[in-house]
């Protein structure tokens, strides 16, 4: 594990990476962002927050002896389960095949964030790779972060699900700013997808969306994932551009007060809005593809 001798004097930046639909490259982008930041000299922790179907360790080809399940049982601390990725950043593994972790109880949420806050002084950047969808854990981890990045693809269901995720985070968790990356698309197609999402969000939601970039279809990406070496060198240049755009975004000072503060805010929002949201996904997103 990478343990710097000098601790940060400020709270770490915390970026949650989420998607409305699975299979759009969210975890791949999380890994790339962690590696890119580490190469720039940052102390980085990548947390696998897909607690039921964790796969960061699988994609990296590393083995973790413990998971967050043991932390919640009180057997170990988060510090004890962190592993070295072998690529300059640390990994906090989630749990795989553990259905009981897919919806954390309030006391479990508090335990994780208390320990994450204690770990924060060791890092400059914490990246939280959430599960896909709009489950309780996803809303909890994203709203407990300083910044949120949404990954989607041109698939119409990915577009509508991304909108649904942004809508829930906006209306239930008071989030109003989202970074967006479009995967599996060229430059023109990604702009069409983003503009469709932006136009509907502008019409129905009070949010700001920032386009960070795109990742085209690329054989080297698929090959590297299958070989469990997703940080290989033969990656498209547009990936570097998107990663740099995310890392160069200025910090949101209104949301950089530390993880404990955001946990309290997130919990308060959840307790005061437990009603099921009406399905009002606009027809503009339901109809047609990305063209």
ZADO-1210 file (C-alpha; in nm, 4 decimals, padded with zeros to 6 digits):
<atoms>
<atom x="00.0000" y="00.0000" z="00.0000" code="UNK" pos="1"/>
<atom x="00.1255" y="00.3497" z="-00.0816" code="UNK" pos="2"/>
<atom x="00.1684" y="00.5272" z="00.2514" code="UNK" pos="3"/>
<atom x="00.3036" y="00.8814" z="00.2121" code="UNK" pos="4"/>
<atom x="00.4982" y="01.0156" z="00.5059" code="UNK" pos="5"/>
<atom x="00.3521" y="01.3634" z="00.4811" code="UNK" pos="6"/>
<atom x="-00.0199" y="01.4031" z="00.5335" code="UNK" pos="7"/>
<atom x="-00.2380" y="01.6425" z="00.3396" code="UNK" pos="8"/>
<atom x="-00.3371" y="01.9621" z="00.5173" code="UNK" pos="9"/>
<atom x="-00.6650" y="01.9823" z="00.3293" code="UNK" pos="10"/>
<atom x="-00.9492" y="01.7414" z="00.2791" code="UNK" pos="11"/>
<atom x="-00.9075" y="01.5151" z="-00.0235" code="UNK" pos="12"/>
<atom x="-01.1077" y="01.5717" z="-00.3352" code="UNK" pos="13"/>
<atom x="-01.3754" y="01.3014" z="-00.3617" code="UNK" pos="14"/>
<atom x="-01.5155" y="01.2100" z="-00.7041" code="UNK" pos="15"/>
<atom x="-01.7982" y="00.9575" z="-00.7375" code="UNK" pos="16"/>
<atom x="-01.8299" y="00.7881" z="-01.0760" code="UNK" pos="17"/>
<atom x="-02.1758" y="00.6543" z="-01.1510" code="UNK" pos="18"/>
<atom x="-02.3989" y="00.5371" z="-01.4352" code="UNK" pos="19"/>
<atom x="-02.7667" y="00.4777" z="-01.4799" code="UNK" pos="20"/>
<atom x="-02.7018" y="00.1490" z="-01.6587" code="UNK" pos="21"/>
<atom x="-02.4350" y="-00.1165" z="-01.6186" code="UNK" pos="22"/>
<atom x="-02.1882" y="-00.2114" z="-01.8882" code="UNK" pos="23"/>
<atom x="-02.1084" y="00.1417" z="-02.0053" code="UNK" pos="24"/>
<atom x="-01.7425" y="00.1474" z="-01.8941" code="UNK" pos="25"/>
<atom x="-01.7780" y="00.3179" z="-01.5565" code="UNK" pos="26"/>
<atom x="-01.5249" y="00.1000" z="-01.3732" code="UNK" pos="27"/>
<atom x="-01.2807" y="00.1158" z="-01.6646" code="UNK" pos="28"/>
<atom x="-01.2920" y="00.4957" z="-01.6528" code="UNK" pos="29"/>
<atom x="-01.2496" y="00.4924" z="-01.2738" code="UNK" pos="30"/>
<atom x="-00.9333" y="00.2849" z="-01.3072" code="UNK" pos="31"/>
<atom x="-00.7939" y="00.5108" z="-01.5767" code="UNK" pos="32"/>
<atom x="-00.8680" y="00.8220" z="-01.3718" code="UNK" pos="33"/>
<atom x="-00.6929" y="00.6768" z="-01.0680" code="UNK" pos="34"/>
<atom x="-00.3853" y="00.5829" z="-01.2706" code="UNK" pos="35"/>
<atom x="-00.3729" y="00.9181" z="-01.4504" code="UNK" pos="36"/>
<atom x="-00.3893" y="01.1127" z="-01.1259" code="UNK" pos="37"/>
<atom x="-00.1266" y="00.8915" z="-00.9634" code="UNK" pos="38"/>
<atom x="00.1090" y="00.9562" z="-01.2562" code="UNK" pos="39"/>
<atom x="00.0680" y="01.3268" z="-01.1880" code="UNK" pos="40"/>
<atom x="00.2026" y="01.2745" z="-00.8377" code="UNK" pos="41"/>
<atom x="-00.1268" y="01.2599" z="-00.6503" code="UNK" pos="42"/>
<atom x="-00.1938" y="01.0170" z="-00.3667" code="UNK" pos="43"/>
<atom x="-00.4997" y="00.8284" z="-00.4854" code="UNK" pos="44"/>
<atom x="-00.7451" y="00.5831" z="-00.3328" code="UNK" pos="45"/>
<atom x="-00.9934" y="00.4013" z="-00.5572" code="UNK" pos="46"/>
<atom x="-01.2905" y="00.2682" z="-00.3614" code="UNK" pos="47"/>
<atom x="-01.4977" y="-00.0088" z="-00.5169" code="UNK" pos="48"/>
<atom x="-01.8422" y="00.0901" z="-00.3896" code="UNK" pos="49"/>
<atom x="-02.0324" y="-00.1707" z="-00.5897" code="UNK" pos="50"/>
<atom x="-02.0682" y="-00.3654" z="-00.2686" code="UNK" pos="51"/>
<atom x="-02.2687" y="-00.6540" z="-00.4133" code="UNK" pos="52"/>
<atom x="-02.0872" y="-00.7071" z="-00.7435" code="UNK" pos="53"/>
<atom x="-01.7423" y="-00.5576" z="-00.6895" code="UNK" pos="54"/>
<atom x="-01.5027" y="-00.6009" z="-00.9822" code="UNK" pos="55"/>
<atom x="-01.2188" y="-00.3467" z="-00.9538" code="UNK" pos="56"/>
<atom x="-00.9882" y="-00.6139" z="-00.8107" code="UNK" pos="57"/>
<atom x="-01.0848" y="-00.8544" z="-01.0913" code="UNK" pos="58"/>
<atom x="-01.0129" y="-00.5965" z="-01.3623" code="UNK" pos="59"/>
<atom x="-00.6729" y="-00.5247" z="-01.2076" code="UNK" pos="60"/>
<atom x="-00.5883" y="-00.8897" z="-01.1537" code="UNK" pos="61"/>
<atom x="-00.5225" y="-00.8383" z="-00.7829" code="UNK" pos="62"/>
<atom x="-00.6378" y="-01.0420" z="-00.4865" code="UNK" pos="63"/>
<atom x="-00.7768" y="-00.8989" z="-00.1641" code="UNK" pos="64"/>
<atom x="-00.7781" y="-01.1142" z="00.1500" code="UNK" pos="65"/>
<atom x="-01.0577" y="-00.9108" z="00.3101" code="UNK" pos="66"/>
<atom x="-01.3422" y="-00.6908" z="00.1884" code="UNK" pos="67"/>
<atom x="-01.5705" y="-00.4250" z="00.3231" code="UNK" pos="68"/>
<atom x="-01.7903" y="-00.7057" z="00.4543" code="UNK" pos="69"/>
<atom x="-01.5368" y="-00.7748" z="00.7307" code="UNK" pos="70"/>
<atom x="-01.5268" y="-00.4028" z="00.8116" code="UNK" pos="71"/>
<atom x="-01.9024" y="-00.3924" z="00.8622" code="UNK" pos="72"/>
<atom x="-01.8776" y="-00.6975" z="01.0872" code="UNK" pos="73"/>
<atom x="-01.6326" y="-00.5065" z="01.3056" code="UNK" pos="74"/>
<atom x="-01.3482" y="-00.7523" z="01.2418" code="UNK" pos="75"/>
<atom x="-01.1122" y="-00.5069" z="01.0686" code="UNK" pos="76"/>
<atom x="-01.0852" y="-00.1386" z="00.9793" code="UNK" pos="77"/>
<atom x="-01.0915" y="00.0087" z="00.6297" code="UNK" pos="78"/>
<atom x="-00.7212" y="00.0810" z="00.6630" code="UNK" pos="79"/>
<atom x="-00.6580" y="-00.2934" z="00.7040" code="UNK" pos="80"/>
<atom x="-00.8197" y="-00.3976" z="00.3746" code="UNK" pos="81"/>
<atom x="-00.6550" y="-00.1445" z="00.1421" code="UNK" pos="82"/>
<atom x="-00.4349" y="-00.3075" z="-00.1217" code="UNK" pos="83"/>
<atom x="-00.1726" y="-00.1724" z="-00.3589" code="UNK" pos="84"/>
<atom x="-00.2981" y="-00.1735" z="-00.7182" code="UNK" pos="85"/>
<atom x="00.0523" y="-00.2083" z="-00.8568" code="UNK" pos="86"/>
<atom x="-00.0104" y="00.1039" z="-01.0680" code="UNK" pos="87"/>
<atom x="00.0675" y="00.3810" z="-00.8199" code="UNK" pos="88"/>
<atom x="-00.2676" y="00.4022" z="-00.6419" code="UNK" pos="89"/>
<atom x="-00.4418" y="00.2152" z="-00.3623" code="UNK" pos="90"/>
<atom x="-00.7632" y="00.0130" z="-00.3875" code="UNK" pos="91"/>
<atom x="-01.0352" y="-00.0277" z="-00.1277" code="UNK" pos="92"/>
<atom x="-01.2088" y="-00.3514" z="-00.2379" code="UNK" pos="93"/>
<atom x="-01.5828" y="-00.3991" z="-00.2172" code="UNK" pos="94"/>
<atom x="-01.7717" y="-00.7262" z="-00.1774" code="UNK" pos="95"/>
<atom x="-01.8807" y="-00.9748" z="-00.4418" code="UNK" pos="96"/>
<atom x="-02.1876" y="-01.1961" z="-00.4226" code="UNK" pos="97"/>
<atom x="-02.2969" y="-01.0411" z="-00.0919" code="UNK" pos="98"/>
<atom x="-02.6603" y="-00.9423" z="-00.1341" code="UNK" pos="99"/>
<atom x="-02.6764" y="-00.8002" z="00.2170" code="UNK" pos="100"/>
<atom x="-02.4373" y="-00.5210" z="00.1162" code="UNK" pos="101"/>
<atom x="-02.6494" y="-00.3902" z="-00.1708" code="UNK" pos="102"/>
<atom x="-02.8469" y="-00.1647" z="00.0654" code="UNK" pos="103"/>
<atom x="-02.6490" y="-00.0491" z="00.3676" code="UNK" pos="104"/>
<atom x="-02.8271" y="00.0264" z="00.6920" code="UNK" pos="105"/>
<atom x="-02.7868" y="00.3750" z="00.8383" code="UNK" pos="106"/>
<atom x="-02.5392" y="00.2623" z="01.1050" code="UNK" pos="107"/>
<atom x="-02.3331" y="00.0865" z="00.8356" code="UNK" pos="108"/>
<atom x="-02.3276" y="00.4033" z="00.6259" code="UNK" pos="109"/>
<atom x="-02.2060" y="00.6006" z="00.9253" code="UNK" pos="110"/>
<atom x="-01.9346" y="00.3458" z="01.0021" code="UNK" pos="111"/>
<atom x="-01.7969" y="00.3563" z="00.6473" code="UNK" pos="112"/>
<atom x="-01.7937" y="00.7338" z="00.6226" code="UNK" pos="113"/>
<atom x="-01.6410" y="00.7767" z="00.9677" code="UNK" pos="114"/>
<atom x="-01.3564" y="00.5487" z="00.8680" code="UNK" pos="115"/>
<atom x="-01.3259" y="00.7075" z="00.5232" code="UNK" pos="116"/>
<atom x="-01.2933" y="01.0468" z="00.6894" code="UNK" pos="117"/>
<atom x="-01.0104" y="00.9098" z="00.9027" code="UNK" pos="118"/>
<atom x="-00.8357" y="00.7760" z="00.5903" code="UNK" pos="119"/>
<atom x="-00.8729" y="01.1045" z="00.4043" code="UNK" pos="120"/>
<atom x="-00.5554" y="01.2647" z="00.5350" code="UNK" pos="121"/>
<atom x="-00.3495" y="00.9999" z="00.3535" code="UNK" pos="122"/>
<atom x="-00.4790" y="01.0969" z="00.0083" code="UNK" pos="123"/>
<atom x="-00.5187" y="01.3876" z="-00.2311" code="UNK" pos="124"/>
<atom x="-00.7950" y="01.2196" z="-00.4327" code="UNK" pos="125"/>
<atom x="-01.0531" y="00.9543" z="-00.3471" code="UNK" pos="126"/>
<atom x="-01.2398" y="00.8022" z="-00.6417" code="UNK" pos="127"/>
<atom x="-01.5607" y="00.6148" z="-00.5583" code="UNK" pos="128"/>
<atom x="-01.6669" y="00.3658" z="-00.8257" code="UNK" pos="129"/>
<atom x="-02.0353" y="00.3134" z="-00.7468" code="UNK" pos="130"/>
<atom x="-02.2767" y="00.0461" z="-00.8592" code="UNK" pos="131"/>
<atom x="-02.4957" y="00.1176" z="-01.1610" code="UNK" pos="132"/>
<atom x="-02.8523" y="00.2434" z="-01.1235" code="UNK" pos="133"/>
<atom x="-03.0354" y="00.4450" z="-00.8599" code="UNK" pos="134"/>
<atom x="-03.0121" y="00.2140" z="-00.5596" code="UNK" pos="135"/>
<atom x="-02.9742" y="00.3427" z="-00.2055" code="UNK" pos="136"/>
<atom x="-02.5996" y="00.2782" z="-00.1962" code="UNK" pos="137"/>
<atom x="-02.5476" y="00.4706" z="-00.5195" code="UNK" pos="138"/>
<atom x="-02.7403" y="00.7741" z="-00.3958" code="UNK" pos="139"/>
<atom x="-02.5574" y="00.7582" z="-00.0643" code="UNK" pos="140"/>
<atom x="-02.2035" y="00.7443" z="-00.2054" code="UNK" pos="141"/>
<atom x="-02.2619" y="01.0001" z="-00.4822" code="UNK" pos="142"/>
<atom x="-02.4294" y="01.2548" z="-00.2571" code="UNK" pos="143"/>
<atom x="-02.1542" y="01.2038" z="00.0015" code="UNK" pos="144"/>
<atom x="-01.8929" y="01.3118" z="-00.2567" code="UNK" pos="145"/>
<atom x="-01.7635" y="01.6475" z="-00.3641" code="UNK" pos="146"/>
<atom x="-01.8040" y="01.5814" z="-00.7372" code="UNK" pos="147"/>
<atom x="-02.0188" y="01.3473" z="-00.9457" code="UNK" pos="148"/>
<atom x="-01.9294" y="01.2090" z="-01.2877" code="UNK" pos="149"/>
<atom x="-02.1876" y="01.0244" z="-01.4977" code="UNK" pos="150"/>
<atom x="-02.0755" y="00.7740" z="-01.7631" code="UNK" pos="151"/>
<atom x="-02.3180" y="00.6750" z="-02.0380" code="UNK" pos="152"/>
<atom x="-02.3224" y="00.5278" z="-02.3872" code="UNK" pos="153"/>
<atom x="-02.5303" y="00.6104" z="-02.6995" code="UNK" pos="154"/>
<atom x="-02.7674" y="00.3243" z="-02.6158" code="UNK" pos="155"/>
<atom x="-03.1136" y="00.4845" z="-02.5663" code="UNK" pos="156"/>
<atom x="-03.1619" y="00.2935" z="-02.2394" code="UNK" pos="157"/>
<atom x="-02.8284" y="00.4224" z="-02.1115" code="UNK" pos="158"/>
<atom x="-02.9372" y="00.7761" z="-02.1945" code="UNK" pos="159"/>
<atom x="-03.2727" y="00.7492" z="-02.0187" code="UNK" pos="160"/>
<atom x="-03.1173" y="00.5764" z="-01.7183" code="UNK" pos="161"/>
<atom x="-02.8487" y="00.8456" z="-01.6909" code="UNK" pos="162"/>
<atom x="-03.1212" y="01.1090" z="-01.6918" code="UNK" pos="163"/>
<atom x="-03.3105" y="00.9171" z="-01.4217" code="UNK" pos="164"/>
<atom x="-02.9992" y="00.9032" z="-01.2040" code="UNK" pos="165"/>
<atom x="-02.9347" y="01.2752" z="-01.2426" code="UNK" pos="166"/>
<atom x="-03.2998" y="01.3482" z="-01.1703" code="UNK" pos="167"/>
<atom x="-03.3044" y="01.1470" z="-00.8471" code="UNK" pos="168"/>
<atom x="-02.9760" y="01.2972" z="-00.7256" code="UNK" pos="169"/>
<atom x="-03.1052" y="01.6448" z="-00.8062" code="UNK" pos="170"/>
<atom x="-03.4509" y="01.6136" z="-00.6543" code="UNK" pos="171"/>
<atom x="-03.3757" y="01.3857" z="-00.3591" code="UNK" pos="172"/>
<atom x="-03.0174" y="01.4779" z="-00.2725" code="UNK" pos="173"/>
<atom x="-02.9942" y="01.8448" z="-00.3785" code="UNK" pos="174"/>
<atom x="-02.7092" y="01.7906" z="-00.6255" code="UNK" pos="175"/>
<atom x="-02.6931" y="02.0417" z="-00.9096" code="UNK" pos="176"/>
<atom x="-02.3641" y="01.9836" z="-01.0921" code="UNK" pos="177"/>
<atom x="-02.2579" y="01.6759" z="-01.2897" code="UNK" pos="178"/>
<atom x="-01.9658" y="01.5935" z="-01.5165" code="UNK" pos="179"/>
<atom x="-02.0528" y="01.3698" z="-01.8124" code="UNK" pos="180"/>
<atom x="-01.8438" y="01.1266" z="-02.0199" code="UNK" pos="181"/>
<atom x="-01.9856" y="00.9411" z="-02.3209" code="UNK" pos="182"/>
<atom x="-01.8326" y="00.6004" z="-02.3895" code="UNK" pos="183"/>
<atom x="-01.8467" y="00.3798" z="-02.7004" code="UNK" pos="184"/>
<atom x="-01.8987" y="00.6787" z="-02.9307" code="UNK" pos="185"/>
<atom x="-01.6975" y="00.8946" z="-03.1671" code="UNK" pos="186"/>
<atom x="-01.6696" y="01.2708" z="-03.1282" code="UNK" pos="187"/>
<atom x="-01.9798" y="01.3572" z="-03.3318" code="UNK" pos="188"/>
<atom x="-02.2006" y="01.0887" z="-03.1806" code="UNK" pos="189"/>
<atom x="-02.0913" y="01.1770" z="-02.8267" code="UNK" pos="190"/>
<atom x="-02.1830" y="01.5413" z="-02.8809" code="UNK" pos="191"/>
<atom x="-02.5288" y="01.4392" z="-03.0074" code="UNK" pos="192"/>
<atom x="-02.5834" y="01.2195" z="-02.7000" code="UNK" pos="193"/>
<atom x="-02.4667" y="01.4880" z="-02.4598" code="UNK" pos="194"/>
<atom x="-02.6752" y="01.7616" z="-02.6219" code="UNK" pos="195"/>
<atom x="-02.9866" y="01.5449" z="-02.6019" code="UNK" pos="196"/>
<atom x="-02.9241" y="01.4831" z="-02.2324" code="UNK" pos="197"/>
<atom x="-02.8438" y="01.8501" z="-02.1751" code="UNK" pos="198"/>
<atom x="-03.1515" y="01.9802" z="-02.3513" code="UNK" pos="199"/>
<atom x="-03.3904" y="01.7635" z="-02.1505" code="UNK" pos="200"/>
<atom x="-03.2094" y="01.8319" z="-01.8226" code="UNK" pos="201"/>
<atom x="-03.2259" y="02.2067" z="-01.8907" code="UNK" pos="202"/>
<atom x="-03.5986" y="02.1786" z="-01.9544" code="UNK" pos="203"/>
<atom x="-03.6996" y="01.9679" z="-01.6556" code="UNK" pos="204"/>
<atom x="-03.4230" y="01.9950" z="-01.3942" code="UNK" pos="205"/>
<atom x="-03.2262" y="02.2681" z="-01.2202" code="UNK" pos="206"/>
<atom x="-02.8799" y="02.1220" z="-01.2864" code="UNK" pos="207"/>
<atom x="-02.5555" y="02.2019" z="-01.4674" code="UNK" pos="208"/>
<atom x="-02.3972" y="01.9384" z="-01.6931" code="UNK" pos="209"/>
<atom x="-02.0359" y="01.9637" z="-01.8123" code="UNK" pos="210"/>
<atom x="-01.9144" y="01.7499" z="-02.1031" code="UNK" pos="211"/>
<atom x="-01.5735" y="01.6030" z="-02.0158" code="UNK" pos="212"/>
<atom x="-01.5140" y="01.4018" z="-02.3298" code="UNK" pos="213"/>
<atom x="-01.5699" y="01.0704" z="-02.5055" code="UNK" pos="214"/>
<atom x="-01.4194" y="00.7262" z="-02.5529" code="UNK" pos="215"/>
<atom x="-01.4588" y="00.5622" z="-02.8958" code="UNK" pos="216"/>
<atom x="-01.4942" y="00.1912" z="-02.9671" code="UNK" pos="217"/>
<atom x="-01.1388" y="00.0586" z="-02.9391" code="UNK" pos="218"/>
<atom x="-01.0107" y="-00.2984" z="-02.9610" code="UNK" pos="219"/>
<atom x="-00.7218" y="-00.2283" z="-02.7254" code="UNK" pos="220"/>
<atom x="-00.9674" y="-00.1359" z="-02.4504" code="UNK" pos="221"/>
<atom x="-01.1554" y="-00.4656" z="-02.4775" code="UNK" pos="222"/>
<atom x="-00.8347" y="-00.6665" z="-02.5087" code="UNK" pos="223"/>
<atom x="-00.6784" y="-00.5038" z="-02.2044" code="UNK" pos="224"/>
<atom x="-00.9864" y="-00.5691" z="-01.9904" code="UNK" pos="225"/>
<atom x="-00.9980" y="-00.9335" z="-02.0953" code="UNK" pos="226"/>
<atom x="-00.6278" y="-00.9650" z="-02.0104" code="UNK" pos="227"/>
<atom x="-00.6908" y="-00.8015" z="-01.6695" code="UNK" pos="228"/>
<atom x="-00.4477" y="-00.5235" z="-01.7601" code="UNK" pos="229"/>
<atom x="-00.6830" y="-00.2304" z="-01.8242" code="UNK" pos="230"/>
<atom x="-00.4025" y="00.0218" z="-01.7726" code="UNK" pos="231"/>
<atom x="-00.2056" y="-00.0706" z="-02.0859" code="UNK" pos="232"/>
<atom x="-00.0455" y="00.1933" z="-02.3049" code="UNK" pos="233"/>
<atom x="-00.2398" y="00.1556" z="-02.6315" code="UNK" pos="234"/>
<atom x="-00.5376" y="00.3679" z="-02.5357" code="UNK" pos="235"/>
<atom x="-00.7156" y="00.6276" z="-02.7544" code="UNK" pos="236"/>
<atom x="-00.5954" y="00.9870" z="-02.7150" code="UNK" pos="237"/>
<atom x="-00.9502" y="01.0988" z="-02.6422" code="UNK" pos="238"/>
<atom x="-00.9307" y="00.9019" z="-02.3153" code="UNK" pos="239"/>
<atom x="-00.6351" y="01.1114" z="-02.1980" code="UNK" pos="240"/>
<atom x="-00.8232" y="01.4275" z="-02.2930" code="UNK" pos="241"/>
<atom x="-01.1304" y="01.3224" z="-02.0948" code="UNK" pos="242"/>
<atom x="-00.9239" y="01.2226" z="-01.7906" code="UNK" pos="243"/>
<atom x="-00.7354" y="01.5514" z="-01.7904" code="UNK" pos="244"/>
<atom x="-01.0588" y="01.7471" z="-01.8285" code="UNK" pos="245"/>
<atom x="-01.1963" y="01.5797" z="-01.5139" code="UNK" pos="246"/>
<atom x="-00.8795" y="01.6303" z="-01.3112" code="UNK" pos="247"/>
<atom x="-00.8484" y="01.9933" z="-01.4192" code="UNK" pos="248"/>
<atom x="-01.1992" y="02.0810" z="-01.3059" code="UNK" pos="249"/>
<atom x="-01.1798" y="02.3317" z="-01.0192" code="UNK" pos="250"/>
<atom x="-01.2827" y="02.2010" z="-00.6814" code="UNK" pos="251"/>
<atom x="-01.6315" y="02.2835" z="-00.5594" code="UNK" pos="252"/>
<atom x="-01.5487" y="02.4717" z="-00.2406" code="UNK" pos="253"/>
<atom x="-01.9114" y="02.4579" z="-00.1327" code="UNK" pos="254"/>
<atom x="-01.8847" y="02.0765" z="-00.1224" code="UNK" pos="255"/>
<atom x="-01.5281" y="02.0254" z="00.0029" code="UNK" pos="256"/>
<atom x="-01.6035" y="02.0214" z="00.3739" code="UNK" pos="257"/>
<atom x="-01.5231" y="01.6556" z="00.4285" code="UNK" pos="258"/>
<atom x="-01.7032" y="01.3249" z="00.4069" code="UNK" pos="259"/>
<atom x="-01.8709" y="01.3364" z="00.7474" code="UNK" pos="260"/>
<atom x="-02.0508" y="01.6589" z="00.6553" code="UNK" pos="261"/>
<atom x="-02.1833" y="01.5117" z="00.3334" code="UNK" pos="262"/>
<atom x="-02.2925" y="01.1908" z="00.5000" code="UNK" pos="263"/>
<atom x="-02.5064" y="01.3924" z="00.7393" code="UNK" pos="264"/>
<atom x="-02.6482" y="01.5963" z="00.4505" code="UNK" pos="265"/>
<atom x="-02.7173" y="01.2835" z="00.2449" code="UNK" pos="266"/>
<atom x="-02.8839" y="01.1043" z="00.5342" code="UNK" pos="267"/>
<atom x="-03.1038" y="01.4044" z="00.6118" code="UNK" pos="268"/>
<atom x="-03.2152" y="01.4234" z="00.2493" code="UNK" pos="269"/>
<atom x="-03.2924" y="01.0522" z="00.2393" code="UNK" pos="270"/>
<atom x="-03.4983" y="01.0552" z="00.5563" code="UNK" pos="271"/>
<atom x="-03.7035" y="01.3507" z="00.4384" code="UNK" pos="272"/>
<atom x="-03.7819" y="01.2137" z="00.0954" code="UNK" pos="273"/>
<atom x="-03.8691" y="00.8451" z="00.1042" code="UNK" pos="274"/>
<atom x="-04.1658" y="00.8696" z="-00.1296" code="UNK" pos="275"/>
<atom x="-04.1368" y="00.6876" z="-00.4572" code="UNK" pos="276"/>
<atom x="-04.0679" y="00.9357" z="-00.7391" code="UNK" pos="277"/>
<atom x="-04.3230" y="00.9565" z="-01.0192" code="UNK" pos="278"/>
<atom x="-04.1940" y="00.8306" z="-01.3514" code="UNK" pos="279"/>
<atom x="-04.1672" y="01.1487" z="-01.5542" code="UNK" pos="280"/>
<atom x="-03.8830" y="01.0588" z="-01.7893" code="UNK" pos="281"/>
<atom x="-03.9354" y="01.2915" z="-02.0879" code="UNK" pos="282"/>
<atom x="-04.0348" y="01.1425" z="-02.4212" code="UNK" pos="283"/>
<atom x="-03.7354" y="01.3183" z="-02.5824" code="UNK" pos="284"/>
<atom x="-03.5099" y="01.0665" z="-02.4111" code="UNK" pos="285"/>
<atom x="-03.7377" y="00.7645" z="-02.4509" code="UNK" pos="286"/>
<atom x="-03.7667" y="00.7896" z="-02.8270" code="UNK" pos="287"/>
<atom x="-03.5020" y="00.6870" z="-03.0720" code="UNK" pos="288"/>
<atom x="-03.1294" y="00.6404" z="-03.0454" code="UNK" pos="289"/>
<atom x="-02.8465" y="00.8889" z="-03.0379" code="UNK" pos="290"/>
<atom x="-02.8920" y="01.0139" z="-03.3907" code="UNK" pos="291"/>
</atoms>
